[in-house]
Amino acid sequence: MRGRKPVNQSVMPSYGRTDIAFERGEGPYLYTSDGRRFLDFGAGIAVTALGHNHPHLVKALTDQAGSLWHTSNLYHIPQQQRLADRLVETSFADTVFFCNSGAESVEASIKLMRKYHSANGNPERYRMISFEGSFHGRTLATIAAGANDAHRAGFGPAVDGFDHVAFGNMNEVRNAVTAETAGIMIEPVQGEGGIRPADEQFLKDLRALCDEAGLLLMFDEVQTGVGRTGRLWAHQWSGVTPDVMSSAKALGGGFPIGACLATAEAAKGIVPGTHGSTFGGNPLAAACANAVLDVILEDGFLDHVVEMGKRVETELNDVASRYPNVIESVRGIGMMWGMKCVVPNGQMVAKAFDHGLLTVPAGDNVVRFLPPLIVDETHIEEAVGAIEACAKEFES
């Protein structure tokens, strides 16, 4: 339909944006053009893991930008090959497919798992078991894989092939397995669902079931990976090894890149022509991701994440214990924490903003703390001080 153009909607209004724009960033801080400073404990939704304007990332990007940006995957890309080698070396995987986002990495994982069974002569095995409270992206397949009715509303019939069960309920998982089941997909810590860590025994039981039933186990580490929990990959805390894993967000430190990691066996069906990406793993993106790994793989870096994460946990729990009418509980791991609120979480996010602290809302009435992994004690004290000031205001 043609009609009069809407006012101020040249950018499609798919986001409920906060009325502010940032001009520059430095470490864990963002600055507006009028000089206001905000402590960024959202990190672009767990993306800017090394903070803003990190000198090593800036140099890697600018050096590569002055040389070569893009060639497509019709040709070998040395930067991509180096990145793949490093990801394989530091994970369970034998092989990596590069794309541009978390949703794409999950889509690649779904296709890979279906193709595995087809290559084995079982094309009827295409269904995935996923979990209530999960979030896997915004494409048609990934909103079907996720368990949020609001994300699916108005987009027609859901893509077939996804069966949802209760998070942490092994009996429901077992009962959901049929002759059509291809695999199980799970976030080691649900992010959008409200910072809900999966029980380690539950992950071990999923692995045993997959081995028993000939299923593939896929971990969605788009938000939890690349150091967010204090290990390079969150599932490493449990000792459980997946067959397939998605990654994105922090992998590029702010530059868009995604990756699907898999064992050689799981990826056996992926041959030339079965999947692709024009931009995926191009020289610019791969240079940025390699620079991120340079920093995160340095001796002591992940130890720092664990240490600071314990500090966040202690201080947030202290505030929660003193303001039980505002904050019900605190949960998480590493630099991935959620405050389950008594008051509406959107109001808490707004009040924190007024105190110069950026946070991110999530499901289950949770406010997320997703700070850059480079924060120190002073930043944590500043952030928790802002939360305490908010709690006081709610109780006054």
C-alpha positions in Angstrom: 0.0 0.0 0.0 1.1 3.5 -0.8 0.5 6.5 1.4 2.1 9.3 3.2 5.5 8.7 4.6 5.7 8.3 8.4 7.6 10.9 10.3 11.1 9.9 11.7 10.9 6.3 10.7 13.6 6.1 8.1 15.1 3.5 10.5 12.5 0.8 10.8 10.9 1.0 14.3 11.7 -2.5 15.4 13.4 -1.4 18.6 12.2 0.4 21.7 15.4 2.5 22.0 16.5 4.6 25.0 16.5 8.2 23.9 20.3 8.7 23.9 23.2 8.4 21.5 26.9 7.8 22.3 29.8 9.6 20.6 32.8 7.6 21.9 33.8 4.9 24.3 36.9 4.2 26.4 37.3 0.9 28.3 34.1 0.2 30.2 32.7 3.7 29.7 30.5 5.3 27.0 30.3 9.1 26.5 27.6 11.2 24.9 28.3 14.3 22.8 27.4 16.6 25.7 30.0 14.9 27.9 27.8 12.6 30.0 29.6 9.3 31.1 28.0 5.9 31.5 29.4 2.7 32.9 28.6 0.1 30.3 27.6 -3.1 32.1 25.6 -4.3 29.1 28.6 -4.4 26.8 26.4 -4.1 23.7 24.6 -7.3 25.0 27.7 -9.2 25.8 29.6 -8.2 22.7 32.3 -5.6 23.6 34.1 -8.1 25.8 37.3 -6.1 25.8 35.6 -2.8 26.3 35.5 0.2 24.0 38.4 1.5 21.9 40.8 -1.4 22.9 44.1 -0.4 21.4 45.0 -4.0 20.1 41.6 -4.3 18.4 41.7 -0.9 16.9 45.2 -1.5 15.5 44.2 -4.9 14.1 41.1 -3.4 12.4 42.8 -0.4 11.0 45.8 -2.4 9.7 43.6 -4.8 8.0 41.3 -2.1 6.6 44.3 -0.5 5.0 45.1 -3.7 3.2 42.1 -5.8 2.2 38.4 -5.9 3.3 36.6 -8.5 1.4 37.1 -11.2 -1.3 34.2 -13.7 -0.6 34.7 -17.3 0.2 35.4 -18.2 -3.4 39.0 -17.8 -2.4 41.3 -18.8 0.5 41.4 -16.2 3.3 44.6 -16.5 5.4 43.1 -14.5 8.4 40.1 -16.9 8.4 42.3 -19.9 8.3 44.4 -18.7 11.3 41.2 -18.0 13.2 39.8 -21.5 12.5 43.0 -23.1 13.5 43.0 -21.3 16.8 39.3 -22.1 17.5 39.9 -25.7 16.8 43.1 -25.7 19.0 41.2 -24.2 22.0 37.9 -26.2 21.7 36.5 -29.7 21.1 36.0 -28.9 17.4 37.7 -30.1 14.3 36.2 -27.7 11.8 34.6 -24.2 11.8 32.1 -22.4 9.5 32.1 -18.6 9.6 29.1 -16.3 9.3 28.1 -12.9 10.5 25.9 -13.2 13.6 24.6 -15.4 16.4 21.4 -16.3 14.6 23.3 -17.3 11.5 25.6 -19.5 13.6 22.6 -21.2 15.1 21.0 -21.7 11.7 24.2 -23.2 10.5 24.2 -25.6 13.5 20.7 -26.7 12.8 21.4 -27.3 9.1 24.5 -29.2 10.0 22.7 -31.5 12.5 20.0 -32.3 10.0 22.5 -32.9 7.2 24.5 -35.2 9.4 21.5 -37.6 9.7 20.7 -37.2 6.1 24.2 -38.2 5.2 23.9 -41.2 7.4 20.8 -42.3 5.4 18.2 -41.0 8.0 16.7 -37.9 6.5 13.6 -38.4 8.7 15.7 -37.4 11.7 15.3 -33.6 11.5 13.6 -32.5 14.8 15.5 -30.7 17.6 14.7 -30.7 21.3 15.1 -27.2 22.8 14.1 -25.7 26.1 11.6 -23.4 27.7 13.2 -20.0 28.4 15.6 -20.4 25.5 16.6 -17.8 22.9 18.5 -18.7 19.7 18.0 -15.8 17.4 15.4 -13.9 15.3 15.3 -15.8 12.0 12.2 -17.9 11.3 14.0 -21.1 12.3 15.7 -19.7 15.4 12.5 -18.1 16.8 10.9 -21.5 16.3 13.8 -23.1 18.2 13.4 -20.5 21.0 10.6 -20.6 23.4 9.2 -17.0 23.4 5.7 -16.7 22.0 6.1 -12.9 21.7 9.0 -13.4 19.2 6.9 -15.7 17.1 3.6 -13.8 17.1 2.5 -12.5 13.7 5.1 -14.4 11.7 2.8 -17.2 10.5 3.1 -20.9 11.1 6.2 -21.7 13.1 9.0 -23.5 11.3 8.5 -27.2 11.9 11.0 -29.3 13.7 11.3 -28.1 17.3 10.1 -29.7 20.4 10.3 -27.7 23.7 10.7 -29.2 27.1 11.3 -27.8 30.6 14.8 -26.5 31.3 16.6 -29.0 33.5 13.9 -31.7 33.3 15.6 -34.9 32.1 12.4 -36.9 32.2 10.7 -34.5 29.7 13.8 -34.7 27.5 13.7 -38.4 27.3 10.0 -38.5 26.6 10.5 -36.0 23.8 12.9 -38.2 21.9 11.4 -39.9 18.8 12.6 -41.7 15.7 12.6 -38.2 14.1 14.8 -36.5 16.6 18.1 -35.3 15.3 19.6 -33.5 18.3 19.4 -31.4 21.4 20.2 -27.7 21.5 20.8 -25.8 24.7 22.4 -22.7 26.2 24.8 -23.6 29.0 23.5 -20.5 30.6 20.3 -19.0 29.4 20.8 -15.3 28.7 17.6 -13.8 27.4 15.8 -16.3 29.5 17.1 -14.6 32.7 20.7 -15.8 33.4 19.7 -19.4 34.2 22.8 -21.7 34.4 22.2 -25.3 33.4 23.0 -27.8 36.1 26.2 -29.6 35.3 24.7 -33.0 35.9 21.9 -32.1 33.6 24.4 -31.4 30.8 26.1 -34.7 31.5 22.8 -36.5 31.3 22.1 -34.8 28.0 25.4 -36.0 26.7 24.8 -39.6 27.8 21.3 -39.5 26.2 22.7 -38.2 22.9 25.3 -41.0 22.9 22.7 -43.6 23.7 20.1 -42.5 21.1 22.5 -41.4 18.3 21.7 -37.7 18.6 23.9 -34.7 18.2 24.4 -32.3 21.2 24.6 -28.6 20.3 25.5 -25.9 22.7 24.5 -22.3 21.8 27.4 -20.3 23.2 26.6 -17.1 21.3 26.3 -15.2 24.6 28.2 -17.4 27.0 31.3 -18.0 24.9 34.7 -16.3 24.4 35.4 -15.9 28.1 32.1 -14.6 29.4 31.9 -17.2 32.2 35.6 -17.3 33.0 36.4 -20.2 30.7 36.8 -19.7 26.9 33.6 -21.7 26.5 31.0 -22.0 29.2 30.5 -25.8 28.8 34.1 -26.4 29.8 33.1 -25.9 33.4 31.0 -29.1 33.2 33.5 -31.2 31.3 30.8 -32.0 28.8 31.8 -32.0 25.1 29.2 -31.1 22.5 29.2 -32.2 18.9 28.2 -28.7 17.6 28.5 -25.2 19.0 27.5 -21.7 17.9 29.5 -18.6 18.7 29.2 -14.9 17.9 28.8 -11.7 20.0 32.2 -11.4 21.8 34.1 -13.3 19.1 34.6 -10.1 17.1 34.8 -7.7 20.1 32.2 -5.5 18.4 32.8 -6.4 14.8 30.1 -8.7 13.4 31.2 -12.3 13.1 29.7 -15.7 13.9 31.0 -19.2 13.9 29.6 -22.8 13.9 32.1 -25.2 15.4 31.8 -28.9 15.0 33.5 -32.3 15.2 34.5 -33.8 11.9 31.9 -36.5 12.3 29.1 -34.1 13.0 30.1 -32.0 10.0 30.4 -35.0 7.6 27.4 -33.8 5.5 28.8 -30.4 4.8 30.5 -30.4 1.4 30.9 -27.7 -1.2 27.5 -26.2 -2.1 25.6 -27.3 1.1 25.9 -24.0 3.0 27.6 -20.7 2.5 28.0 -17.0 3.4 29.1 -14.1 1.2 30.6 -12.1 4.1 31.3 -14.8 6.7 34.9 -14.8 8.0 36.1 -12.0 5.6 39.5 -10.5 6.2 38.2 -7.6 8.4 36.1 -9.8 10.6 38.7 -12.5 11.0 41.4 -9.9 11.8 39.2 -8.6 14.6 38.4 -12.0 16.0 42.1 -13.0 16.0 42.8 -9.8 17.9 40.2 -10.7 20.5 41.7 -14.1 20.9 45.2 -12.6 21.3 43.9 -10.8 24.4 41.6 -13.4 25.9 44.1 -16.2 25.6 46.8 -14.3 27.4 48.0 -15.9 30.6 45.9 -14.8 33.5 43.1 -13.1 31.5 40.4 -15.7 32.3 41.6 -15.9 35.9 40.9 -12.2 36.1 37.3 -12.8 34.8 36.7 -15.5 37.4 38.1 -13.3 40.2 36.0 -10.2 39.2 33.0 -12.4 38.7 33.2 -13.6 42.3 33.4 -9.9 43.4 30.3 -9.1 41.4 28.5 -12.1 43.0 29.5 -11.1 46.5 28.6 -7.5 46.2 25.3 -8.0 44.4 24.2 -10.6 47.0 25.1 -8.1 49.7 22.8 -5.5 48.2 20.1 -8.1 47.6 20.2 -9.2 51.3 19.7 -5.6 52.4 16.9 -4.8 50.0 14.8 -8.0 49.7 11.7 -6.0 48.7 13.6 -4.8 45.6 15.9 -7.7 44.6 14.8 -11.3 45.1 18.0 -13.2 44.2 21.3 -13.1 42.2 22.5 -15.8 39.9 25.1 -16.4 37.3 28.8 -17.1 36.7 31.9 -15.3 35.6 30.9 -11.9 34.1 27.3 -13.0 33.4 25.0 -12.1 36.3 21.3 -11.7 36.7 19.4 -9.9 39.4 15.9 -11.3 39.7 13.9 -8.3 40.8 10.8 -7.9 43.0 10.1 -4.5 41.3 9.6 -4.4 37.5 13.0 -5.1 35.9 12.4 -2.3 33.3 12.0 0.2 36.1 15.3 -1.0 37.6 17.1 -0.7 34.2 15.7 2.9 33.9 16.8 3.9 37.4 20.2 2.5 36.8 20.5 4.5 33.6 19.6 7.6 35.6 22.6 6.8 37.9 24.9 6.4 34.9 24.9 2.6 34.7 23.9 0.7 31.6 22.3 -2.8 32.2 20.2 -5.1 30.1 16.7 -6.6 30.9 16.0 -10.3 30.5 13.2 -12.7 31.0 11.9 -13.8 34.4 12.0 -10.2 35.6 15.8 -10.2 35.6 18.3 -7.4 35.1 21.5 -8.6 33.4 25.1 -7.5 34.4 27.2 -8.2 31.3 30.3 -6.0 31.9 33.4 -5.9 29.6 35.7 -8.6 30.8 38.4 -6.0 31.5 36.6 -4.3 34.4 38.4 -4.1 37.8 37.3 -3.7 41.4 36.7 0.1 41.1 34.2 -0.4 38.2 32.4 -3.1 40.1 32.1 -0.9 43.1 30.8 1.9 41.0 28.2 -0.4 39.3 27.0 -2.0 42.6 26.9 1.5 44.2 24.5 2.6 41.5 22.3 -0.5 42.1 22.2 0.2 45.8 21.2 3.8 45.1 18.4 2.5 42.9 17.3 0.0 45.6 17.2 2.9 48.2 15.0 4.9 45.9 12.6 2.0 45.4 12.2 1.6 49.2 11.8 5.3 49.9 
